[in-house]
Amino acid sequence: MTSIPSAPLSPGHRQAGRIATLAVATALLVGCASTAQQPSYAPHPQDPLQSYNRAMYRFNDGLDRAVLQPVATTYTEVVPSPVRTGVSNFFGNLGDAWSFVNNTLQLKGEPAMSSFFRFAVNSTFGLGGLLDVATEMRLERHKQDFGLTLHHWGVPSGPYLVLPLLGPSTLRDTAAMPVDGYGNLASHLSPSSHSYALYGLKAIDTRAGLLQASDLLGTAALDPYSMMRDVYLSSRNPGQQGDGTLNDDYYYEEEESTPPAADGKAPATP
C-alpha cells in the first residue's frame, strides 16, 4: 500500500505549531497552579488568622448543624413558649447580677444601679427570675461582661479568633472568659453536675433564640463568615461615642476611614 507523501511544512507553519504547543502547555501549567493554590480572601486588619478562623468556623458550623441546631429545633417544638420564656428570663436575671459588677467596675452609676435593682426585683418578685417583673417596671437592662470592662479601660481587642465550640471571640475576650465564668452564679452550684446541666440548658436556649437569625444569615449573606465576624467585632469594639453596652440586637456600620479636615471639607485624596 503506497503512502502519499505529505507536503513539507513551511517555516511559518512550524513556527505557528510551536506557538500553539507553547500556549497549550502554558494554559495547563496555569490551570494546575490555580488549582493548587488556596482560595484567597479579602484581608481584614483584625483577622490575621483568617485561614485558621475559617476552618474553625466550618467545623463549628458542621457540628452545629449536626447536633445543636436539631436539639434546639426540638426544644422549640416540644417545650411550650411560656416555659421557654421563663428559662430565658432566668438566665437573663443571672446575667444582670454579673452586669452589675462590670458596670460598677466601669464606674457607670446609673447602669449599675439599674442592673442591681433588676436582679433584686426579679429574684424576689419574679420567682427567682422566671418572670421579668423589672422590665414591666421599666428598669432597663445594661448587659456587660469582663471583656467589655477591659475594653472600657483601654485594653485592645487583639486579633479576631474563632474558638472551638464557643465560636466568635477576640484575644481580649478569650482572656476574659475565665473571669466571666467565675462571675456566673451558676458556676458556684454544688454539686458541679447542676452547673453543667444549667450550662447545657443555656446553650440550647440561646441556640433556640437564634434559629431564625441563622436561617437568615445562611440565605442573605454571600459570605456568612465575614458577616458574623463584622457583626461580632462591631458589637465588641464600640466607637469612641459608644458606651460599650452589649445590646440584644447588633448592627454593623462602616466607619469613615479618613477624618474630615479642620474646615469641614473632606481632605484631598493623594
Legacy VTK file of the C-alpha trace (Angstrom):
# vtk DataFile Version 3.0
C-alpha trace
ASCII
DATASET POLYDATA
POINTS 270 float
0.000 0.000 0.000
1.612 3.193 -1.142
1.704 6.147 1.177
1.004 9.573 -0.064
3.921 11.835 0.758
2.893 14.782 2.911
3.806 18.225 1.874
6.678 19.674 3.868
5.691 22.311 6.460
6.812 25.775 5.723
8.826 27.684 8.338
5.743 29.759 9.073
3.655 26.669 9.783
6.350 25.187 12.029
6.559 28.493 13.959
2.762 28.552 14.404
2.821 24.966 15.664
5.462 25.757 18.241
3.464 28.787 19.432
0.290 26.706 19.721
2.136 23.993 21.660
3.623 26.589 23.993
0.221 28.172 24.541
-1.371 24.831 25.445
1.458 23.984 27.833
1.227 27.389 29.474
-2.527 27.037 29.916
-2.086 23.628 31.527
0.546 24.957 33.924
-1.588 27.944 34.915
-4.589 25.679 35.450
-2.623 23.330 37.679
-1.189 26.233 39.651
-4.585 27.834 40.219
-5.996 24.504 41.381
-3.172 24.009 43.863
-3.492 27.497 45.330
-5.583 28.044 48.433
-8.627 30.286 47.994
-7.799 33.917 48.636
-9.889 36.035 50.998
-10.132 39.757 51.373
-7.704 40.844 54.122
-9.110 42.281 57.334
-6.995 44.285 59.807
-8.410 42.414 62.813
-8.422 38.983 61.207
-4.805 37.993 60.529
-5.642 34.358 61.352
-8.374 34.184 58.723
-7.366 30.816 57.261
-7.492 29.145 60.674
-10.642 31.022 61.670
-12.494 29.977 58.527
-11.527 26.344 59.063
-12.727 26.509 62.673
-15.918 28.267 61.551
-16.647 25.412 59.139
-16.010 22.885 61.921
-18.313 24.682 64.345
-20.972 25.153 61.668
-20.917 21.462 60.790
-21.172 20.483 64.451
-23.988 22.963 64.967
-25.973 21.616 62.014
-25.443 18.019 63.142
-26.111 18.389 66.879
-27.077 21.723 68.395
-29.487 23.008 65.748
-31.627 19.810 65.723
-31.716 19.799 69.536
-32.718 23.474 69.624
-35.399 22.879 66.997
-36.835 20.001 69.012
-36.689 22.177 72.131
-38.823 24.877 70.496
-41.303 22.307 69.180
-41.722 20.360 72.435
-41.346 22.949 75.209
-44.257 25.425 75.463
-43.455 29.056 74.738
-44.182 30.332 78.304
-41.722 27.806 79.712
-39.047 28.808 77.205
-39.634 32.458 78.081
-39.178 31.632 81.749
-35.902 29.846 81.018
-34.611 32.851 79.057
-35.695 35.192 81.852
-33.881 33.052 84.416
-30.551 33.206 82.600
-31.069 36.888 81.840
-31.508 37.503 85.550
-28.218 35.758 86.311
-26.611 37.949 83.650
-27.960 41.086 85.352
-26.012 40.202 88.501
-22.732 39.999 86.574
-23.634 43.109 84.568
-23.982 44.980 87.871
-20.412 44.041 88.792
-18.993 45.077 85.419
-20.969 48.320 85.241
-19.583 49.129 88.688
-16.044 48.334 87.548
-16.600 50.717 84.623
-17.837 53.444 87.022
-21.225 53.585 85.278
-23.511 54.555 88.124
-26.957 54.527 86.528
-26.473 51.278 84.544
-25.003 49.630 87.650
-27.997 50.622 89.784
-30.426 49.505 87.079
-28.711 46.109 86.858
-28.731 45.752 90.647
-32.424 46.542 91.011
-33.314 44.344 88.048
-31.649 41.386 89.746
-33.155 42.209 93.149
-36.696 42.725 91.833
-36.763 39.692 89.530
-35.147 37.416 92.107
-37.646 38.493 94.785
-40.900 39.108 92.937
-40.198 37.211 89.714
-39.961 33.695 91.159
-36.189 33.622 91.100
-36.016 35.341 87.734
-38.543 33.233 85.829
-40.712 36.345 85.457
-39.253 39.600 84.161
-41.011 41.985 86.527
-38.214 44.554 86.223
-38.928 45.200 82.557
-42.556 45.899 83.415
-41.205 48.446 85.916
-39.191 49.995 83.065
-35.827 49.096 84.560
-33.553 48.974 81.527
-31.132 46.093 81.016
-27.456 47.044 80.512
-25.586 43.895 79.531
-21.896 43.873 80.346
-19.109 41.339 80.750
-15.455 41.434 81.733
-14.279 41.667 78.123
-16.164 44.946 77.719
-14.800 46.108 81.071
-11.272 45.558 79.747
-12.272 47.477 76.616
-13.574 50.339 78.768
-10.170 50.670 80.420
-8.283 50.698 77.136
-7.294 47.068 76.598
-7.225 46.446 72.817
-9.282 43.611 71.451
-6.410 41.934 69.644
-6.984 39.676 66.638
-10.320 38.072 65.865
-10.423 34.438 66.939
-12.929 31.645 66.328
-12.852 29.218 69.246
-13.763 25.529 69.014
-17.415 25.048 70.055
-17.598 28.569 71.545
-17.476 30.474 68.268
-16.527 34.140 67.651
-14.167 35.840 70.076
-11.073 38.018 70.239
-7.823 37.605 72.107
-9.067 40.010 74.797
-12.452 38.327 75.160
-10.828 34.898 75.298
-8.575 36.038 78.141
-11.658 37.400 79.950
-13.589 34.120 79.724
-12.278 32.601 82.995
-13.349 35.726 84.890
-16.772 35.714 83.203
-17.130 32.031 84.073
-16.351 32.716 87.722
-18.782 35.627 87.747
-21.626 33.416 86.543
-23.634 32.470 89.635
-24.480 29.105 88.063
-20.817 28.099 88.253
-20.932 28.110 92.081
-23.666 25.496 92.411
-22.871 22.286 94.239
-22.631 19.562 93.090
-20.984 20.642 89.859
-23.357 18.463 87.841
-26.045 21.081 88.493
-23.826 23.736 86.922
-23.173 21.584 83.869
-26.909 20.970 83.464
-27.607 24.711 83.575
-24.803 25.407 81.072
-26.301 22.842 78.703
-29.788 24.296 79.076
-28.467 27.797 78.476
-26.670 26.661 75.302
-29.882 25.100 73.966
-31.976 28.132 74.943
-29.506 30.521 73.308
-29.357 28.450 70.116
-33.159 28.227 70.006
-33.350 32.006 70.078
-31.011 32.197 67.077
-32.768 29.737 64.788
-34.370 32.390 62.603
-31.229 34.521 62.622
-29.063 31.610 61.436
-31.502 30.838 58.618
-31.411 34.477 57.530
-27.615 34.536 57.727
-27.318 31.474 55.519
-29.675 32.769 52.844
-28.916 36.505 52.818
-25.141 36.631 53.221
-22.816 35.827 50.345
-20.112 35.121 52.928
-21.663 34.200 56.311
-18.235 34.052 57.932
-17.399 37.665 57.077
-20.837 38.889 58.135
-20.646 37.137 61.503
-17.128 38.450 62.075
-18.075 42.051 61.263
-21.177 41.984 63.452
-19.249 40.494 66.352
-16.366 42.950 66.116
-18.707 45.942 65.872
-20.550 44.821 68.998
-17.367 44.146 70.963
-15.500 47.277 69.849
-17.905 50.215 70.160
-16.738 53.541 68.777
-15.458 56.449 70.772
-19.024 57.732 71.213
-20.398 54.338 72.278
-20.937 53.347 75.883
-19.895 49.750 75.390
-23.307 48.323 76.213
-23.813 44.795 74.922
-27.238 45.095 73.302
-29.531 42.301 72.167
-29.536 43.432 68.514
-26.317 44.406 66.801
-25.732 46.238 63.600
-22.600 46.850 61.608
-21.897 50.366 60.444
-18.790 51.059 58.423
-16.907 53.988 59.871
-15.169 56.664 57.845
-11.516 55.777 57.470
-10.418 59.372 56.753
-11.277 62.140 59.229
-12.629 65.438 57.863
-10.351 68.420 57.564
-10.458 71.298 60.016
-12.578 73.443 57.684
-15.207 70.723 57.430
-14.246 69.726 53.882
-13.100 66.271 53.004
-9.312 66.117 52.527
-7.998 65.650 49.049
-7.207 62.135 48.019
-3.469 61.732 47.388
LINES 1 271
270 0 1 2 3 4 5 6 7 8 9 10 11 12 13 14 15 16 17 18 19 20 21 22 23 24 25 26 27 28 29 30 31 32 33 34 35 36 37 38 39 40 41 42 43 44 45 46 47 48 49 50 51 52 53 54 55 56 57 58 59 60 61 62 63 64 65 66 67 68 69 70 71 72 73 74 75 76 77 78 79 80 81 82 83 84 85 86 87 88 89 90 91 92 93 94 95 96 97 98 99 100 101 102 103 104 105 106 107 108 109 110 111 112 113 114 115 116 117 118 119 120 121 122 123 124 125 126 127 128 129 130 131 132 133 134 135 136 137 138 139 140 141 142 143 144 145 146 147 148 149 150 151 152 153 154 155 156 157 158 159 160 161 162 163 164 165 166 167 168 169 170 171 172 173 174 175 176 177 178 179 180 181 182 183 184 185 186 187 188 189 190 191 192 193 194 195 196 197 198 199 200 201 202 203 204 205 206 207 208 209 210 211 212 213 214 215 216 217 218 219 220 221 222 223 224 225 226 227 228 229 230 231 232 233 234 235 236 237 238 239 240 241 242 243 244 245 246 247 248 249 250 251 252 253 254 255 256 257 258 259 260 261 262 263 264 265 266 267 268 269
